[in-house]
């Protein structure tokens, strides 16, 4: 009745009709969505920094604007990378 953990796990996977390809695709989509959110947050913070730099009366706003543009570009790159990662094929996974 009692088997090893490997035997028990194998029986559970077979009983639940495990789909490796669907599971991997689900994991990849979840990661891609999280990375996309992080990229959007960084990009949004860049826009906030531009607004602060433009409407503040302090000197040295140029450096703050450059930093803001860097954040916007970095966020955009992260968002594009997450879209590419989310679209990777998972047909190579053995079922």
VENJO-V709864 format. One line per field, one symbol per residue. phi: phi as a letter, one per 30 degrees, with the letter a starting at -180 (. if undefined). psi: psi as a letter, one per 40 degrees, with the letter a starting at -180 (. if undefined). burial: 1 if it has 24 or more other C-alpha atoms within 12 Angstrom, else 0. A space follows every 50 residues. Layout:
phi = ???
psi = ???
burial = ???
This chain:
phi = .ccddddddddddddchdcddddddddddddddddddddddddddddddd ddddcccddiddddddddddddddddddddddddddcddcddddc
psi = dhiidddddddddddeghgddddddddddddddddddddddddddddddd ddddeieiifedddddddddddddddddddddddddeiifeehh.
burial = 00000000000000000000000000000001101101110111111011 000000000000011011101101110110110001000000000
